[in-house]
Amino acid sequence: MNPTLEVIARRKSTRAFSEQPLTEEQKEAILQAAFRAPTAGNMMLYSIIEVADQEIKDKLVQTCDNQPFIAKSPYVLLFLADYQRWWDYFSFCKAEERCLELGLKTRSPQEGDLMLACCDALIAAQTAVIAAESLGIGSCYIGDIVENYEIHRDLFSLPRYVFPIAMLCFGFPRAGRSDRQVPRYDREFILHKDSYIRLNDEQLQRMAKPMEERAAGKYFKGAENLGQSFYLRKFIAEFSFEMSRSAREMIKNWTGE
């Protein structure tokens, strides 16, 4: 296995950081890796905010589903799906006016543009994760940044066509951290060829068996099996309803509905 594959293979989420700060050189290396990530049409439809203010980190602990380690992370990057920069450039270049002169249709950024920008931002984020791991620096995604859109919009002064899609906490893992990784599903349940195939009952049972064994019958309150446990603990959790509400409001704002 080559060094790059070894880095990918050993990566795991880090939620307990040592007090060792990242150097400016290490931060710059992580950012430069993100900037070289694949991007649609070389448009780089994302922006990154370094969250350095401790008061803001403390606020994010609360708005991102009460995760205290956010406040203790020495390096926090917020990845934004960003079409505002190009929309402003289109305006600067009088692109709409030229279209009207040519008798062509005009439009504002819509759902497809949002999806493309989200992809750009997430690809950049994951490239930063791999770069950090290669330097011995751990990381953890904070998907809960999608919640509380209005609060985060105001907190970071986000314009209409900018949406927070992922936040990453970076830091050196605390000493004594276990190297045990959470197993992934077997490839037979993930990899399809030429067309999608829905899993039957027997395949679903085999897929869940390793997780069932790890759970050892310890399910979320009221659940009788693993599927019910995930449904009760995550799918209908308060944060899931808030995430959907927040994303819905963001999309309405983006499309002008």
CYANA upper distance limits for C-alpha pairs under 8 A (distance plus 0.5 A):
  1 MET  CA      5 LEU  CA      6.70
  1 MET  CA      6 GLU  CA      6.88
  2 ASN  CA      6 GLU  CA      6.77
  3 PRO  CA      7 VAL  CA      6.77
  4 THR  CA      8 ILE  CA      6.98
  4 THR  CA    134 SER  CA      8.48
  5 LEU  CA      9 ALA  CA      6.50
  6 GLU  CA     10 ARG  CA      6.69
  7 VAL  CA     11 ARG  CA      6.82
  7 VAL  CA    130 ILE  CA      7.56
  7 VAL  CA    133 GLU  CA      6.92
  7 VAL  CA    134 SER  CA      6.34
  8 ILE  CA    130 ILE  CA      7.17
  8 ILE  CA    133 GLU  CA      8.48
 11 ARG  CA    130 ILE  CA      8.34
 11 ARG  CA    133 GLU  CA      7.05
 11 ARG  CA    138 GLY  CA      8.36
 12 LYS  CA    138 GLY  CA      8.10
 12 LYS  CA    139 SER  CA      8.31
 12 LYS  CA    181 GLN  CA      6.85
 13 SER  CA    138 GLY  CA      7.30
 13 SER  CA    139 SER  CA      6.18
 13 SER  CA    140 CYS  CA      5.39
 13 SER  CA    141 TYR  CA      8.18
 14 THR  CA    138 GLY  CA      5.81
 14 THR  CA    139 SER  CA      5.71
 14 THR  CA    140 CYS  CA      5.96
 14 THR  CA    170 PHE  CA      8.49
 14 THR  CA    171 GLY  CA      8.43
 14 THR  CA    173 PRO  CA      6.84
 15 ARG  CA     69 PHE  CA      6.63
 15 ARG  CA    139 SER  CA      8.00
 15 ARG  CA    140 CYS  CA      6.96
 15 ARG  CA    173 PRO  CA      8.34
 16 ALA  CA     69 PHE  CA      7.23
 16 ALA  CA    173 PRO  CA      6.55
 16 ALA  CA    174 ARG  CA      6.13
 17 PHE  CA     69 PHE  CA      8.42
 17 PHE  CA     72 LYS  CA      7.69
 17 PHE  CA     73 SER  CA      6.97
 17 PHE  CA     74 PRO  CA      8.49
 17 PHE  CA    171 GLY  CA      6.02
 17 PHE  CA    172 PHE  CA      6.01
 17 PHE  CA    173 PRO  CA      5.18
 17 PHE  CA    174 ARG  CA      5.24
 18 SER  CA    171 GLY  CA      7.57
 18 SER  CA    172 PHE  CA      6.15
 18 SER  CA    173 PRO  CA      6.20
 18 SER  CA    174 ARG  CA      4.80
 18 SER  CA    175 ALA  CA      7.66
 19 GLU  CA     74 PRO  CA      8.15
 19 GLU  CA    172 PHE  CA      8.40
 20 GLN  CA     74 PRO  CA      8.39
 20 GLN  CA    171 GLY  CA      8.16
 20 GLN  CA    172 PHE  CA      7.11
 21 PRO  CA     74 PRO  CA      6.30
 21 PRO  CA     75 TYR  CA      8.49
 21 PRO  CA    171 GLY  CA      7.73
 21 PRO  CA    172 PHE  CA      8.31
 22 LEU  CA     26 GLN  CA      6.59
 22 LEU  CA     27 LYS  CA      7.06
 22 LEU  CA     74 PRO  CA      7.46
 22 LEU  CA     75 TYR  CA      7.74
 22 LEU  CA    171 GLY  CA      7.51
 22 LEU  CA    172 PHE  CA      8.44
 23 THR  CA     27 LYS  CA      6.85
 24 GLU  CA     28 GLU  CA      6.57
 25 GLU  CA     29 ALA  CA      6.64
 26 GLN  CA     30 ILE  CA      6.84
 26 GLN  CA    132 ALA  CA      8.48
 26 GLN  CA    135 LEU  CA      8.17
 27 LYS  CA     31 LEU  CA      6.81
 28 GLU  CA     32 GLN  CA      6.52
 29 ALA  CA     33 ALA  CA      6.71
 29 ALA  CA    131 ALA  CA      7.90
 30 ILE  CA     34 ALA  CA      6.90
 30 ILE  CA    128 ALA  CA      5.71
 30 ILE  CA    129 VAL  CA      8.28
 30 ILE  CA    131 ALA  CA      6.11
 30 ILE  CA    132 ALA  CA      6.36
 31 LEU  CA     35 PHE  CA      6.72
 31 LEU  CA    128 ALA  CA      7.11
 32 GLN  CA     36 ARG  CA      6.92
 33 ALA  CA     37 ALA  CA      7.17
 33 ALA  CA    124 ALA  CA      8.44
 33 ALA  CA    127 THR  CA      6.72
 33 ALA  CA    128 ALA  CA      6.30
 33 ALA  CA    131 ALA  CA      6.79
 34 ALA  CA    124 ALA  CA      5.09
 34 ALA  CA    125 ALA  CA      6.90
 34 ALA  CA    126 GLN  CA      8.34
 34 ALA  CA    127 THR  CA      5.86
 34 ALA  CA    128 ALA  CA      5.41
 35 PHE  CA    124 ALA  CA      7.24
 36 ARG  CA    124 ALA  CA      8.26
 37 ALA  CA    123 ILE  CA      6.88
 37 ALA  CA    124 ALA  CA      5.65
 37 ALA  CA    127 THR  CA      6.66
 38 PRO  CA     42 ASN  CA      8.26
 38 PRO  CA    120 ASP  CA      7.83
 38 PRO  CA    123 ILE  CA      7.36
 38 PRO  CA    124 ALA  CA      7.90
 39 THR  CA     43 MET  CA      7.01
 39 THR  CA     44 MET  CA      5.99
 39 THR  CA     45 LEU  CA      7.90
 39 THR  CA    120 ASP  CA      5.85
 39 THR  CA    123 ILE  CA      8.24
 40 ALA  CA     44 MET  CA      7.38
 40 ALA  CA     45 LEU  CA      8.06
 40 ALA  CA    116 LEU  CA      7.73
 40 ALA  CA    120 ASP  CA      7.24
 43 MET  CA     86 TRP  CA      8.49
 44 MET  CA    120 ASP  CA      7.05
 45 LEU  CA     81 ALA  CA      6.74
 45 LEU  CA     82 ASP  CA      5.58
 45 LEU  CA     83 TYR  CA      6.29
 45 LEU  CA     86 TRP  CA      8.43
 45 LEU  CA    116 LEU  CA      8.09
 45 LEU  CA    117 ALA  CA      5.33
 45 LEU  CA    118 CYS  CA      8.39
 45 LEU  CA    120 ASP  CA      6.32
 45 LEU  CA    121 ALA  CA      7.40
 46 TYR  CA     79 PHE  CA      7.40
 46 TYR  CA     80 LEU  CA      5.80
 46 TYR  CA     81 ALA  CA      5.18
 46 TYR  CA     82 ASP  CA      4.96
 46 TYR  CA     83 TYR  CA      7.84
 46 TYR  CA    117 ALA  CA      6.69
 46 TYR  CA    118 CYS  CA      8.12
 46 TYR  CA    120 ASP  CA      6.71
 46 TYR  CA    121 ALA  CA      5.50
 47 SER  CA     79 PHE  CA      6.56
 47 SER  CA     80 LEU  CA      5.62
 47 SER  CA     81 ALA  CA      7.27
 47 SER  CA     82 ASP  CA      6.53
 47 SER  CA    121 ALA  CA      7.90
 48 ILE  CA     77 LEU  CA      6.95
 48 ILE  CA     78 LEU  CA      5.99
 48 ILE  CA     79 PHE  CA      5.23
 48 ILE  CA     80 LEU  CA      6.53
 49 ILE  CA     77 LEU  CA      6.19
 49 ILE  CA     78 LEU  CA      5.49
 49 ILE  CA     79 PHE  CA      7.17
 49 ILE  CA     80 LEU  CA      8.37
 50 GLU  CA     75 TYR  CA      8.08
 50 GLU  CA     76 VAL  CA      6.40
 50 GLU  CA     77 LEU  CA      5.15
 50 GLU  CA     78 LEU  CA      6.84
 51 VAL  CA     56 ILE  CA      7.70
 51 VAL  CA     57 LYS  CA      7.48
 51 VAL  CA     75 TYR  CA      7.94
 51 VAL  CA     76 VAL  CA      5.82
 51 VAL  CA     77 LEU  CA      6.48
 51 VAL  CA     78 LEU  CA      7.53
 52 ALA  CA     56 ILE  CA      8.28
 52 ALA  CA     57 LYS  CA      8.03
 52 ALA  CA     75 TYR  CA      7.71
 52 ALA  CA     76 VAL  CA      7.52
 53 ASP  CA     57 LYS  CA      6.97
 54 GLN  CA     58 ASP  CA      6.62
 54 GLN  CA     71 ALA  CA      7.46
 55 GLU  CA     59 LYS  CA      6.71
 56 ILE  CA     60 LEU  CA      6.69
 57 LYS  CA     61 VAL  CA      6.93
 57 LYS  CA     70 ILE  CA      6.89
 57 LYS  CA     71 ALA  CA      5.43
 58 ASP  CA     62 GLN  CA      7.64
 58 ASP  CA     70 ILE  CA      8.03
 58 ASP  CA     71 ALA  CA      5.76
 59 LYS  CA     63 THR  CA      6.91
 60 LEU  CA     64 CYS  CA      6.04
 60 LEU  CA     70 ILE  CA      7.71
 60 LEU  CA     71 ALA  CA      8.22
 61 VAL  CA     65 ASP  CA      7.35
 61 VAL  CA     66 ASN  CA      5.49
 61 VAL  CA     67 GLN  CA      5.58
 61 VAL  CA     68 PRO  CA      6.01
 61 VAL  CA     69 PHE  CA      8.19
 61 VAL  CA     70 ILE  CA      6.36
 61 VAL  CA     71 ALA  CA      6.93
 62 GLN  CA     66 ASN  CA      5.15
 62 GLN  CA     67 GLN  CA      7.64
 63 THR  CA    144 ASP  CA      8.43
 63 THR  CA    145 ILE  CA      8.09
 63 THR  CA    147 GLU  CA      7.87
 63 THR  CA    148 ASN  CA      7.08
 63 THR  CA    151 ILE  CA      8.47
 64 CYS  CA    142 ILE  CA      7.94
 64 CYS  CA    144 ASP  CA      5.33
 64 CYS  CA    145 ILE  CA      6.15
 64 CYS  CA    147 GLU  CA      7.40
 65 ASP  CA    144 ASP  CA      7.02
 65 ASP  CA    239 PHE  CA      7.33
 68 PRO  CA     72 LYS  CA      7.70
 69 PHE  CA     73 SER  CA      6.75
 70 ILE  CA     76 VAL  CA      8.39
 70 ILE  CA    169 CYS  CA      7.03
 73 SER  CA    169 CYS  CA      6.24
 73 SER  CA    170 PHE  CA      6.61
 73 SER  CA    171 GLY  CA      6.50
 74 PRO  CA    169 CYS  CA      8.20
 74 PRO  CA    170 PHE  CA      7.03
 74 PRO  CA    171 GLY  CA      6.23
 75 TYR  CA    169 CYS  CA      6.52
 75 TYR  CA    170 PHE  CA      5.55
 75 TYR  CA    171 GLY  CA      6.89
 76 VAL  CA    167 MET  CA      7.72
 76 VAL  CA    168 LEU  CA      6.20
 76 VAL  CA    169 CYS  CA      5.14
 76 VAL  CA    170 PHE  CA      6.58
 77 LEU  CA    167 MET  CA      6.28
 77 LEU  CA    168 LEU  CA      5.78
 77 LEU  CA    169 CYS  CA      7.18
 78 LEU  CA    164 PRO  CA      7.47
 78 LEU  CA    166 ALA  CA      6.70
 78 LEU  CA    167 MET  CA      4.86
 78 LEU  CA    168 LEU  CA      6.90
 79 PHE  CA    121 ALA  CA      6.36
 79 PHE  CA    122 LEU  CA      7.92
 79 PHE  CA    125 ALA  CA      7.19
 79 PHE  CA    164 PRO  CA      6.62
 79 PHE  CA    165 ILE  CA      6.67
 79 PHE  CA    166 ALA  CA      5.76
 79 PHE  CA    167 MET  CA      6.33
 79 PHE  CA    168 LEU  CA      8.41
 80 LEU  CA    118 CYS  CA      8.07
 80 LEU  CA    121 ALA  CA      6.58
 80 LEU  CA    162 VAL  CA      6.78
 80 LEU  CA    163 PHE  CA      5.88
 80 LEU  CA    164 PRO  CA      4.92
 80 LEU  CA    165 ILE  CA      6.10
 80 LEU  CA    166 ALA  CA      7.54
 81 ALA  CA    114 LEU  CA      7.53
 81 ALA  CA    117 ALA  CA      5.22
 81 ALA  CA    118 CYS  CA      5.34
 81 ALA  CA    119 CYS  CA      8.46
 81 ALA  CA    120 ASP  CA      7.77
 81 ALA  CA    121 ALA  CA      6.04
 81 ALA  CA    161 TYR  CA      8.46
 81 ALA  CA    162 VAL  CA      6.09
 81 ALA  CA    163 PHE  CA      5.66
 81 ALA  CA    164 PRO  CA      6.77
 81 ALA  CA    165 ILE  CA      6.77
 82 ASP  CA    117 ALA  CA      6.50
 82 ASP  CA    161 TYR  CA      6.53
 82 ASP  CA    162 VAL  CA      4.98
 82 ASP  CA    163 PHE  CA      7.11
 83 TYR  CA     87 TRP  CA      6.57
 83 TYR  CA    109 PRO  CA      7.90
 83 TYR  CA    113 ASP  CA      7.97
 83 TYR  CA    114 LEU  CA      8.03
 83 TYR  CA    117 ALA  CA      7.24
 83 TYR  CA    161 TYR  CA      5.81
 83 TYR  CA    162 VAL  CA      6.82
 84 GLN  CA     88 ASP  CA      6.49
 84 GLN  CA    159 PRO  CA      7.65
 84 GLN  CA    160 ARG  CA      7.66
 84 GLN  CA    161 TYR  CA      5.27
 84 GLN  CA    162 VAL  CA      6.61
 85 ARG  CA     89 TYR  CA      6.79
 86 TRP  CA     90 PHE  CA      6.53
 87 TRP  CA     91 SER  CA      6.85
 87 TRP  CA    109 PRO  CA      8.38
 88 ASP  CA     92 PHE  CA      6.68
 89 TYR  CA     93 CYS  CA      6.60
 90 PHE  CA     94 LYS  CA      6.57
 90 PHE  CA     95 ALA  CA      5.69
 90 PHE  CA     96 GLU  CA      7.89
 91 SER  CA     95 ALA  CA      6.71
 91 SER  CA     96 GLU  CA      7.76
 94 LYS  CA     98 ARG  CA      6.86
 95 ALA  CA     99 CYS  CA      6.82
 96 GLU  CA    100 LEU  CA      6.82
 96 GLU  CA    106 THR  CA      6.68
 97 GLU  CA    101 GLU  CA      6.82
 98 ARG  CA    102 LEU  CA      6.76
 99 CYS  CA    103 GLY  CA      6.64
 99 CYS  CA    104 LEU  CA      5.48
 99 CYS  CA    105 LYS  CA      7.19
 99 CYS  CA    106 THR  CA      7.20
100 LEU  CA    104 LEU  CA      6.15
100 LEU  CA    105 LYS  CA      7.58
100 LEU  CA    106 THR  CA      8.03
108 SER  CA    255 THR  CA      8.20
109 PRO  CA    113 ASP  CA      6.30
109 PRO  CA    114 LEU  CA      7.92
109 PRO  CA    161 TYR  CA      8.14
109 PRO  CA    254 TRP  CA      7.78
109 PRO  CA    255 THR  CA      7.29
110 GLN  CA    114 LEU  CA      6.96
110 GLN  CA    254 TRP  CA      7.44
110 GLN  CA    255 THR  CA      5.84
111 GLU  CA    115 MET  CA      6.79
111 GLU  CA    251 ILE  CA      7.87
111 GLU  CA    254 TRP  CA      8.41
111 GLU  CA    255 THR  CA      7.47
112 GLY  CA    116 LEU  CA      6.75
113 ASP  CA    117 ALA  CA      6.64
114 LEU  CA    118 CYS  CA      6.58
115 MET  CA    119 CYS  CA      6.74
116 LEU  CA    120 ASP  CA      6.82
117 ALA  CA    121 ALA  CA      6.70
118 CYS  CA    122 LEU  CA      6.62
118 CYS  CA    165 ILE  CA      7.03
119 CYS  CA    123 ILE  CA      6.54
120 ASP  CA    124 ALA  CA      6.76
121 ALA  CA    125 ALA  CA      6.65
121 ALA  CA    165 ILE  CA      7.85
121 ALA  CA    166 ALA  CA      8.35
122 LEU  CA    126 GLN  CA      6.66
122 LEU  CA    165 ILE  CA      8.00
122 LEU  CA    166 ALA  CA      7.49
123 ILE  CA    127 THR  CA      6.71
124 ALA  CA    128 ALA  CA      6.79
125 ALA  CA    129 VAL  CA      6.86
125 ALA  CA    166 ALA  CA      8.10
125 ALA  CA    168 LEU  CA      8.12
126 GLN  CA    130 ILE  CA      6.88
127 THR  CA    131 ALA  CA      6.73
128 ALA  CA    132 ALA  CA      6.59
129 VAL  CA    133 GLU  CA      6.68
129 VAL  CA    138 GLY  CA      8.38
129 VAL  CA    139 SER  CA      6.91
130 ILE  CA    134 SER  CA      6.75
131 ALA  CA    135 LEU  CA      7.20
132 ALA  CA    136 GLY  CA      7.03
132 ALA  CA    137 ILE  CA      5.43
132 ALA  CA    138 GLY  CA      7.12
132 ALA  CA    139 SER  CA      7.98
132 ALA  CA    170 PHE  CA      8.25
133 GLU  CA    137 ILE  CA      5.51
133 GLU  CA    138 GLY  CA      6.32
133 GLU  CA    139 SER  CA      8.17
136 GLY  CA    172 PHE  CA      7.36
137 ILE  CA    170 PHE  CA      7.11
137 ILE  CA    171 GLY  CA      5.95
137 ILE  CA    172 PHE  CA      5.29
137 ILE  CA    173 PRO  CA      7.51
138 GLY  CA    170 PHE  CA      6.15
138 GLY  CA    171 GLY  CA      5.87
138 GLY  CA    172 PHE  CA      6.06
138 GLY  CA    173 PRO  CA      6.37
139 SER  CA    168 LEU  CA      6.98
139 SER  CA    169 CYS  CA      5.86
139 SER  CA    170 PHE  CA      4.90
139 SER  CA    171 GLY  CA      6.94
140 CYS  CA    168 LEU  CA      6.09
140 CYS  CA    169 CYS  CA      5.77
140 CYS  CA    170 PHE  CA      7.30
141 TYR  CA    166 ALA  CA      7.27
141 TYR  CA    167 MET  CA      6.29
141 TYR  CA    168 LEU  CA      5.20
141 TYR  CA    169 CYS  CA      7.11
142 ILE  CA    166 ALA  CA      6.67
142 ILE  CA    167 MET  CA      5.49
142 ILE  CA    168 LEU  CA      6.49
142 ILE  CA    169 CYS  CA      8.06
143 GLY  CA    165 ILE  CA      7.78
143 GLY  CA    166 ALA  CA      6.03
143 GLY  CA    167 MET  CA      7.20
144 ASP  CA    166 ALA  CA      8.47
144 ASP  CA    239 PHE  CA      8.35
144 ASP  CA    243 MET  CA      7.74
145 ILE  CA    149 TYR  CA      8.48
145 ILE  CA    152 HIS  CA      8.27
145 ILE  CA    164 PRO  CA      6.96
145 ILE  CA    165 ILE  CA      7.24
145 ILE  CA    166 ALA  CA      6.73
145 ILE  CA    167 MET  CA      6.91
146 VAL  CA    164 PRO  CA      6.67
146 VAL  CA    165 ILE  CA      6.34
146 VAL  CA    166 ALA  CA      7.79
146 VAL  CA    243 MET  CA      6.47
146 VAL  CA    246 SER  CA      7.28
146 VAL  CA    247 ALA  CA      7.13
147 GLU  CA    239 PHE  CA      7.96
147 GLU  CA    242 GLU  CA      6.41
147 GLU  CA    243 MET  CA      4.93
147 GLU  CA    244 SER  CA      8.26
147 GLU  CA    245 ARG  CA      8.40
147 GLU  CA    246 SER  CA      5.84
147 GLU  CA    247 ALA  CA      7.75
148 ASN  CA    152 HIS  CA      6.77
148 ASN  CA    242 GLU  CA      7.61
148 ASN  CA    243 MET  CA      7.80
148 ASN  CA    246 SER  CA      6.19
149 TYR  CA    153 ARG  CA      6.31
149 TYR  CA    246 SER  CA      5.69
149 TYR  CA    247 ALA  CA      7.71
149 TYR  CA    249 GLU  CA      8.06
149 TYR  CA    250 MET  CA      7.16
150 GLU  CA    154 ASP  CA      6.77
150 GLU  CA    246 SER  CA      8.21
151 ILE  CA    155 LEU  CA      6.46
152 HIS  CA    156 PHE  CA      6.56
152 HIS  CA    158 LEU  CA      8.43
152 HIS  CA    164 PRO  CA      8.36
153 ARG  CA    157 SER  CA      6.17
153 ARG  CA    158 LEU  CA      5.36
153 ARG  CA    159 PRO  CA      8.08
153 ARG  CA    163 PHE  CA      8.27
154 ASP  CA    158 LEU  CA      7.07
158 LEU  CA    162 VAL  CA      6.40
158 LEU  CA    163 PHE  CA      7.81
160 ARG  CA    253 ASN  CA      7.26
160 ARG  CA    254 TRP  CA      6.51
161 TYR  CA    254 TRP  CA      6.31
163 PHE  CA    250 MET  CA      7.86
173 PRO  CA    177 ARG  CA      7.41
185 TYR  CA    189 PHE  CA      7.25
185 TYR  CA    190 ILE  CA      7.72
185 TYR  CA    207 MET  CA      7.12
186 ASP  CA    190 ILE  CA      7.54
186 ASP  CA    207 MET  CA      7.74
187 ARG  CA    191 LEU  CA      6.02
188 GLU  CA    192 HIS  CA      8.26
189 PHE  CA    199 LEU  CA      8.03
189 PHE  CA    203 GLN  CA      8.25
189 PHE  CA    207 MET  CA      7.25
192 HIS  CA    196 TYR  CA      6.43
192 HIS  CA    197 ILE  CA      7.48
199 LEU  CA    203 GLN  CA      6.11
199 LEU  CA    204 LEU  CA      6.52
200 ASN  CA    204 LEU  CA      6.65
201 ASP  CA    205 GLN  CA      6.74
202 GLU  CA    206 ARG  CA      6.86
203 GLN  CA    207 MET  CA      6.52
204 LEU  CA    208 ALA  CA      6.76
205 GLN  CA    209 LYS  CA      6.51
206 ARG  CA    210 PRO  CA      8.38
208 ALA  CA    212 GLU  CA      6.53
208 ALA  CA    226 LEU  CA      8.26
209 LYS  CA    213 GLU  CA      6.64
210 PRO  CA    214 ARG  CA      6.83
211 MET  CA    215 ALA  CA      6.58
211 MET  CA    226 LEU  CA      8.24
212 GLU  CA    216 ALA  CA      6.78
212 GLU  CA    217 GLY  CA      7.75
212 GLU  CA    225 ASN  CA      8.42
212 GLU  CA    226 LEU  CA      6.68
213 GLU  CA    217 GLY  CA      8.33
215 ALA  CA    219 TYR  CA      7.44
215 ALA  CA    226 LEU  CA      8.27
217 GLY  CA    225 ASN  CA      7.96
219 TYR  CA    223 ALA  CA      6.30
219 TYR  CA    224 GLU  CA      7.39
219 TYR  CA    225 ASN  CA      7.18
219 TYR  CA    226 LEU  CA      7.07
219 TYR  CA    229 SER  CA      5.93
220 PHE  CA    229 SER  CA      5.41
220 PHE  CA    230 PHE  CA      8.16
220 PHE  CA    232 LEU  CA      7.48
220 PHE  CA    233 ARG  CA      6.76
221 LYS  CA    229 SER  CA      8.13
222 GLY  CA    229 SER  CA      8.40
223 ALA  CA    228 GLN  CA      5.66
223 ALA  CA    229 SER  CA      5.52
223 ALA  CA    232 LEU  CA      7.77
224 GLU  CA    228 GLN  CA      6.98
224 GLU  CA    229 SER  CA      7.75
225 ASN  CA    229 SER  CA      6.66
226 LEU  CA    230 PHE  CA      6.76
227 GLY  CA    231 TYR  CA      6.67
228 GLN  CA    232 LEU  CA      6.51
229 SER  CA    233 ARG  CA      6.38
230 PHE  CA    234 LYS  CA      6.01
230 PHE  CA    235 PHE  CA      7.17
231 TYR  CA    235 PHE  CA      5.14
231 TYR  CA    236 ILE  CA      6.68
232 LEU  CA    236 ILE  CA      6.13
232 LEU  CA    237 ALA  CA      7.14
233 ARG  CA    237 ALA  CA      6.31
234 LYS  CA    240 SER  CA      7.33
235 PHE  CA    240 SER  CA      6.61
236 ILE  CA    240 SER  CA      6.70
236 ILE  CA    241 PHE  CA      7.39
237 ALA  CA    241 PHE  CA      7.31
238 GLU  CA    242 GLU  CA      6.81
239 PHE  CA    243 MET  CA      6.46
240 SER  CA    244 SER  CA      6.79
241 PHE  CA    245 ARG  CA      6.70
242 GLU  CA    246 SER  CA      6.41
243 MET  CA    247 ALA  CA      6.55
244 SER  CA    248 ARG  CA      6.50
245 ARG  CA    249 GLU  CA      6.74
246 SER  CA    250 MET  CA      6.69
247 ALA  CA    251 ILE  CA      6.65
248 ARG  CA    252 LYS  CA      6.72
249 GLU  CA    253 ASN  CA      6.66
250 MET  CA    254 TRP  CA      6.55
251 ILE  CA    255 THR  CA      6.57
252 LYS  CA    256 GLY  CA      6.22
252 LYS  CA    257 GLU  CA      5.48
253 ASN  CA    257 GLU  CA      7.08
